Amino acid sequence: MNVSAKPTVPVVMGPSRGQAWIVTPDAVDMTRPAPPVRPLAIAAEPQNITVDSAKSALLIVDMQNDFCTKGGWLDSRGIDVSPNRKPIKPLAALIEAFRAQDIPVVWVNWGVRKDLLNIFPSLQHAHSPRGDEPGIAQPVPGTRSEVIAAGSWGAEVVDEINPGSRDVQIAKHRFSAFWDTETDAVLRNMGIKTLFIGGVNMDQCVMTTLEDASFLGYDTILIEDGTATTSPDYCVQAVLYNVKLLFGFVTQSAAILKALGTR
């Protein structure tokens, strides 16, 4: 008696059909059919913009206890962290809206090796300029902080928006989320072209991340009320000026929510 061959179920090799090969024993389909365009028209500066939400992601940088919470590293140095808490509410609304419409939320956060084997002296110096304060990955006396060390309380995202195991999470160990990390590979595998960027500190990790994203060919949109810094206001003004002049666009969380139909 002849036994009929079992039908072969195609295997998807990639993160999604739009970014994957479809493989059978006899053939490989590399066409990667693009998902339907989902345009969003958003009020922005220096011009209004239209983006494809099917190729977009919300990228949140360093909303971590060491930068945003009492008892964290910045607070231990006598720095007022209240400015860095202002993005929490706008980002919470955006996170909910993006998740509801299946637009990826990507978190990039400091999480340095405690042995510092991939950390250069210049980065250590930036965090302890005189050498007389706790440096990165070191415990801060009287606090729960081990300065942005992987797995530490200080490196955790603030409670109000902590994603737990949700979304896409990437560890970094430089100011820019794109330097010596998997960020670019992850985004390209997801088919992302446009990044809505928020987090802290605006003039440091957020700005270097946005610049590198621009250099790599991503469309970059800074969410003004979704980012902040403990630096002086002239640093904020310089970032906004340069983003609008050279690197991308600036918008508000309300404009994004309106485009998404949630406001």
VOFI-115491 format. One record per residue (C-alpha): x negated, y negated, z; residue in three letters. Coordinates in steps of 0.05 Angstrom, whole numbers. Layout:
BEGIN
{site {X Y Z} 'Ala'},
...
END
This chain:
BEGIN
{site {0 0 0} 'Met'},
{site {-27 -69 -19} 'Asn'},
{site {-34 -117 38} 'Val'},
{site {-21 -189 18} 'Ser'},
{site {-75 -238 38} 'Ala'},
{site {-56 -284 94} 'Lys'},
{site {-42 -355 72} 'Pro'},
{site {-100 -401 89} 'Thr'},
{site {-85 -463 130} 'Val'},
{site {-128 -522 108} 'Pro'},
{site {-177 -545 161} 'Val'},
{site {-184 -619 175} 'Val'},
{site {-257 -638 186} 'Met'},
{site {-258 -708 213} 'Gly'},
{site {-223 -752 264} 'Pro'},
{site {-160 -761 222} 'Ser'},
{site {-134 -745 152} 'Arg'},
{site {-152 -814 128} 'Gly'},
{site {-225 -803 149} 'Gln'},
{site {-233 -729 138} 'Ala'},
{site {-247 -674 89} 'Trp'},
{site {-192 -621 79} 'Ile'},
{site {-227 -554 74} 'Val'},
{site {-204 -485 50} 'Thr'},
{site {-247 -425 33} 'Pro'},
{site {-244 -444 -41} 'Asp'},
{site {-245 -520 -42} 'Ala'},
{site {-261 -584 -5} 'Val'},
{site {-217 -645 -14} 'Asp'},
{site {-259 -708 -1} 'Met'},
{site {-208 -759 -24} 'Thr'},
{site {-192 -786 45} 'Arg'},
{site {-124 -816 28} 'Pro'},
{site {-118 -885 59} 'Ala'},
{site {-62 -897 109} 'Pro'},
{site {-8 -946 88} 'Pro'},
{site {-27 -1019 98} 'Val'},
{site {6 -1049 161} 'Arg'},
{site {-6 -1125 153} 'Pro'},
{site {-6 -1172 212} 'Leu'},
{site {-4 -1247 201} 'Ala'},
{site {-37 -1283 260} 'Ile'},
{site {-47 -1355 277} 'Ala'},
{site {-121 -1367 286} 'Ala'},
{site {-178 -1417 277} 'Glu'},
{site {-210 -1442 233} 'Pro'},
{site {-156 -1410 189} 'Gln'},
{site {-96 -1366 198} 'Asn'},
{site {-110 -1293 181} 'Ile'},
{site {-76 -1230 157} 'Thr'},
{site {-105 -1164 179} 'Val'},
{site {-87 -1091 169} 'Asp'},
{site {-69 -1061 236} 'Ser'},
{site {-82 -992 207} 'Ala'},
{site {-155 -1011 203} 'Lys'},
{site {-159 -1052 267} 'Ser'},
{site {-179 -1040 340} 'Ala'},
{site {-180 -1077 405} 'Leu'},
{site {-251 -1077 431} 'Leu'},
{site {-258 -1093 506} 'Ile'},
{site {-327 -1109 534} 'Val'},
{site {-350 -1101 606} 'Asp'},
{site {-287 -1114 646} 'Met'},
{site {-323 -1080 704} 'Gln'},
{site {-324 -1087 779} 'Asn'},
{site {-395 -1113 781} 'Asp'},
{site {-374 -1173 739} 'Phe'},
{site {-302 -1183 758} 'Cys'},
{site {-289 -1160 829} 'Thr'},
{site {-304 -1184 899} 'Lys'},
{site {-358 -1140 928} 'Gly'},
{site {-389 -1129 860} 'Gly'},
{site {-458 -1149 836} 'Trp'},
{site {-443 -1220 812} 'Leu'},
{site {-403 -1234 876} 'Asp'},
{site {-462 -1210 918} 'Ser'},
{site {-505 -1263 884} 'Arg'},
{site {-458 -1318 905} 'Gly'},
{site {-427 -1325 836} 'Ile'},
{site {-353 -1341 833} 'Asp'},
{site {-321 -1283 794} 'Val'},
{site {-252 -1314 789} 'Ser'},
{site {-264 -1339 717} 'Pro'},
{site {-278 -1267 696} 'Asn'},
{site {-212 -1244 725} 'Arg'},
{site {-171 -1291 680} 'Lys'},
{site {-173 -1243 620} 'Pro'},
{site {-142 -1186 660} 'Ile'},
{site {-69 -1207 649} 'Lys'},
{site {-75 -1224 574} 'Pro'},
{site {-114 -1160 561} 'Leu'},
{site {-63 -1118 600} 'Ala'},
{site {-8 -1143 553} 'Ala'},
{site {-50 -1130 491} 'Leu'},
{site {-71 -1061 514} 'Ile'},
{site {2 -1041 524} 'Glu'},
{site {22 -1070 456} 'Ala'},
{site {-36 -1038 418} 'Phe'},
{site {-24 -970 449} 'Arg'},
{site {51 -975 433} 'Ala'},
{site {34 -985 359} 'Gln'},
{site {-21 -932 357} 'Asp'},
{site {-75 -984 345} 'Ile'},
{site {-139 -960 379} 'Pro'},
{site {-164 -991 443} 'Val'},
{site {-240 -983 450} 'Val'},
{site {-277 -997 515} 'Trp'},
{site {-351 -1011 516} 'Val'},
{site {-381 -1016 585} 'Asn'},
{site {-449 -1019 618} 'Trp'},
{site {-470 -952 647} 'Gly'},
{site {-546 -950 653} 'Val'},
{site {-588 -889 671} 'Arg'},
{site {-608 -890 743} 'Lys'},
{site {-679 -870 723} 'Asp'},
{site {-682 -929 674} 'Leu'},
{site {-719 -887 623} 'Leu'},
{site {-686 -923 565} 'Asn'},
{site {-690 -993 596} 'Ile'},
{site {-745 -1042 577} 'Phe'},
{site {-779 -1091 625} 'Pro'},
{site {-745 -1151 590} 'Ser'},
{site {-676 -1123 608} 'Leu'},
{site {-697 -1109 680} 'Gln'},
{site {-725 -1180 685} 'His'},
{site {-659 -1209 659} 'Ala'},
{site {-623 -1178 718} 'His'},
{site {-675 -1195 771} 'Ser'},
{site {-715 -1254 744} 'Pro'},
{site {-759 -1263 806} 'Arg'},
{site {-762 -1189 824} 'Gly'},
{site {-736 -1203 894} 'Asp'},
{site {-663 -1182 883} 'Glu'},
{site {-632 -1113 869} 'Pro'},
{site {-642 -1097 796} 'Gly'},
{site {-601 -1055 749} 'Ile'},
{site {-583 -986 775} 'Ala'},
{site {-603 -1007 846} 'Gln'},
{site {-556 -1009 906} 'Pro'},
{site {-536 -1078 931} 'Val'},
{site {-538 -1078 1007} 'Pro'},
{site {-471 -1089 1040} 'Gly'},
{site {-431 -1074 976} 'Thr'},
{site {-407 -1014 936} 'Arg'},
{site {-448 -1037 877} 'Ser'},
{site {-505 -999 845} 'Glu'},
{site {-517 -1051 792} 'Val'},
{site {-479 -1026 729} 'Ile'},
{site {-506 -956 740} 'Ala'},
{site {-471 -899 703} 'Ala'},
{site {-417 -867 746} 'Gly'},
{site {-419 -921 799} 'Ser'},
{site {-362 -963 827} 'Trp'},
{site {-393 -1026 798} 'Gly'},
{site {-392 -997 728} 'Ala'},
{site {-318 -978 733} 'Glu'},
{site {-266 -1020 696} 'Val'},
{site {-225 -1064 743} 'Val'},
{site {-165 -1029 773} 'Asp'},
{site {-112 -1071 738} 'Glu'},
{site {-131 -1046 669} 'Ile'},
{site {-173 -985 683} 'Asn'},
{site {-158 -937 626} 'Pro'},
{site {-174 -873 664} 'Gly'},
{site {-185 -820 611} 'Ser'},
{site {-145 -857 557} 'Arg'},
{site {-167 -893 495} 'Asp'},
{site {-238 -891 466} 'Val'},
{site {-294 -902 517} 'Gln'},
{site {-367 -917 500} 'Ile'},
{site {-425 -930 548} 'Ala'},
{site {-476 -982 531} 'Lys'},
{site {-543 -1003 561} 'His'},
{site {-557 -1067 524} 'Arg'},
{site {-520 -1133 521} 'Phe'},
{site {-492 -1116 452} 'Ser'},
{site {-444 -1057 446} 'Ala'},
{site {-477 -1039 379} 'Phe'},
{site {-550 -1034 399} 'Trp'},
{site {-574 -962 411} 'Asp'},
{site {-503 -937 422} 'Thr'},
{site {-452 -895 384} 'Glu'},
{site {-404 -954 375} 'Thr'},
{site {-415 -965 300} 'Asp'},
{site {-409 -891 284} 'Ala'},
{site {-345 -883 325} 'Val'},
{site {-312 -943 293} 'Leu'},
{site {-331 -923 222} 'Arg'},
{site {-306 -852 234} 'Asn'},
{site {-240 -882 255} 'Met'},
{site {-236 -925 192} 'Gly'},
{site {-239 -990 232} 'Ile'},
{site {-254 -1054 193} 'Lys'},
{site {-225 -1108 239} 'Thr'},
{site {-242 -1119 313} 'Leu'},
{site {-203 -1160 363} 'Phe'},
{site {-255 -1173 416} 'Ile'},
{site {-246 -1192 490} 'Gly'},
{site {-280 -1182 557} 'Gly'},
{site {-338 -1213 595} 'Val'},
{site {-384 -1248 595} 'Asn'},
{site {-363 -1289 534} 'Met'},
{site {-431 -1320 521} 'Asp'},
{site {-471 -1257 534} 'Gln'},
{site {-446 -1187 521} 'Cys'},
{site {-383 -1209 484} 'Val'},
{site {-420 -1257 439} 'Met'},
{site {-478 -1209 422} 'Thr'},
{site {-427 -1154 408} 'Thr'},
{site {-387 -1199 363} 'Leu'},
{site {-449 -1223 326} 'Glu'},
{site {-475 -1152 314} 'Asp'},
{site {-406 -1131 291} 'Ala'},
{site {-406 -1188 241} 'Ser'},
{site {-475 -1170 217} 'Phe'},
{site {-451 -1098 206} 'Leu'},
{site {-393 -1121 163} 'Gly'},
{site {-335 -1118 211} 'Tyr'},
{site {-281 -1172 211} 'Asp'},
{site {-289 -1204 280} 'Thr'},
{site {-234 -1240 318} 'Ile'},
{site {-248 -1268 387} 'Leu'},
{site {-188 -1269 435} 'Ile'},
{site {-200 -1335 470} 'Glu'},
{site {-157 -1322 531} 'Asp'},
{site {-178 -1249 532} 'Gly'},
{site {-251 -1267 546} 'Thr'},
{site {-287 -1308 599} 'Ala'},
{site {-353 -1323 631} 'Thr'},
{site {-382 -1347 697} 'Thr'},
{site {-429 -1392 657} 'Ser'},
{site {-419 -1467 651} 'Pro'},
{site {-364 -1492 604} 'Asp'},
{site {-414 -1516 552} 'Tyr'},
{site {-431 -1442 540} 'Cys'},
{site {-357 -1429 525} 'Val'},
{site {-355 -1487 477} 'Gln'},
{site {-418 -1464 442} 'Ala'},
{site {-389 -1394 432} 'Val'},
{site {-323 -1420 405} 'Leu'},
{site {-359 -1468 358} 'Tyr'},
{site {-406 -1415 331} 'Asn'},
{site {-353 -1361 323} 'Val'},
{site {-309 -1408 282} 'Lys'},
{site {-368 -1435 243} 'Leu'},
{site {-407 -1372 227} 'Leu'},
{site {-382 -1305 254} 'Phe'},
{site {-307 -1299 250} 'Gly'},
{site {-243 -1326 279} 'Phe'},
{site {-213 -1346 345} 'Val'},
{site {-142 -1331 366} 'Thr'},
{site {-98 -1325 429} 'Gln'},
{site {-66 -1263 459} 'Ser'},
{site {4 -1294 448} 'Ala'},
{site {-10 -1300 373} 'Ala'},
{site {-29 -1227 369} 'Ile'},
{site {32 -1205 409} 'Leu'},
{site {77 -1247 364} 'Lys'},
{site {47 -1214 303} 'Ala'},
{site {59 -1146 334} 'Leu'},
{site {132 -1164 346} 'Gly'},
{site {127 -1160 422} 'Thr'},
{site {137 -1234 436} 'Arg'},
END
